[in-house]
């Protein structure tokens, strides 16, 4: 089964036609939002230390096996094709939170962009069958962080944001023939290195539980109200909390900090040069907000 992916930096992969460090293809600037069939078909996944926000292959690359090795990879040549339109720094919609940059594509516009410029290419040239394609959406990390100090009723606010995920992204994709959806809930952002040092973390565990509860209900409702659809929810929060609480099982020795030199080209081999007592592979946190 092929995969379409949308979301933020947790999901983004670098493309040769993408905005450097932010996207697979294009950005939100007027001259860069549209792309041609040739742009899409000639695009390559870039796999290197900066090709994702994780310092190596990310979850959708491992899920599909597409682009996991160093170098350039055409999704067309992958046994399970990965077409990843996630944009690093994305929130769900400008209606709720401001853009991180003027070139940041929010989730609802990622799916809009794909349906406007990519879907016809899939139908006419790639022979990608929507009914045999998984739509993967992981979003909300930036939304809950960016709005953490808002003076709002958070359960209602999160319900509005998550409603937009389904009405403005999942629904149009369903209308285009896609039937299989995977949603991922929020990781333990209350346990980032900076939050572990705070008496009152933001976002708090309760805020994350509110978001995840709404997402679970909406995911179930989507399947119930969309004939022939499959709506799956991966509980990343429970899994990642378990990893943190049982770090030794995963050969992780540091769950409270990250290596200050995480972005340096030689940090994988010379971590001690940057004051890091253990290799990056033994840190749970890759940096202040990514794993």
JODATA-V88141 format. One line per field, one symbol per residue. ss: DSSP state (~ for helix, > for strand, _ for the rest). burial: b if it has 16 or more other C-alpha atoms within 10 Angstrom, else e. Layout:
BEGIN
ss->???
burial->???
END
This chain:
BEGIN
ss->_>>>>>>_______>_>>____>_>>__________~~~~~~__>>>___________~~~~~~______>>>_~~~____>>>__>___________________~~~~~~~~~~~_~~~~~~~~___~~~>>>>>>__~~~~~~_______~~~~~~~~~~~~~~~~~~~~~~____>>>>>____~~~_~~~~________~~~~~~~~~~~~~~~~~~~~~____>>>>>_~~~~~~~~~~_~~~~___>________________~~~~_____~~~>________
burial->ebbbbbbbbbbbbbbbbbbebbbbbbbbeeeebbbeeebbbebbbbbbbbbbbbbbbbebbeebbbbbeeebbbbbeeebbbbbbbbbbbbbbeebbbbeeebbbbbbbbbbbbbebbbebbeeeeebebeebbbbbbbbbbbbebbbeeeeebeeebbebbbbbbebbbbbbbeeebbbbbbbbbbbbbbbbebeeeeebbbbeebbbbbbbbbbebbeebbeeeeebbbbbeebbeebeebbeebeeeebbbbbbbbebbeeeebbebbeeeebeebbebbbbbbebbb
END
